[in-house]
Amino acid sequence: MSDPIISIAMIQAKARAAFARGKGRDDHGFNWHSACAIETWQKEWDRCAVEAEQLEVSPP
């Protein structure tokens, strides 16, 4: 029973959607002991933040 309930791709998609809605990095809603899911979420959220920052400062 060590199979994940939610796939990595689903976690990443949820993080992207939450970022787009303006949710914070820690607004994942996972249980505190879901360390792998939280890490995946935060990495994707961080990637979205970096991408958004690059788009804001990119020269035309």
Buried (B, 14 or more C-beta within 10 A) or exposed (E): EEEEEEEEEEBBEBBBEBBEEEBEBEEBEBEEEBEEBBEBBBEBBEBBEEEEEEEEEEEE
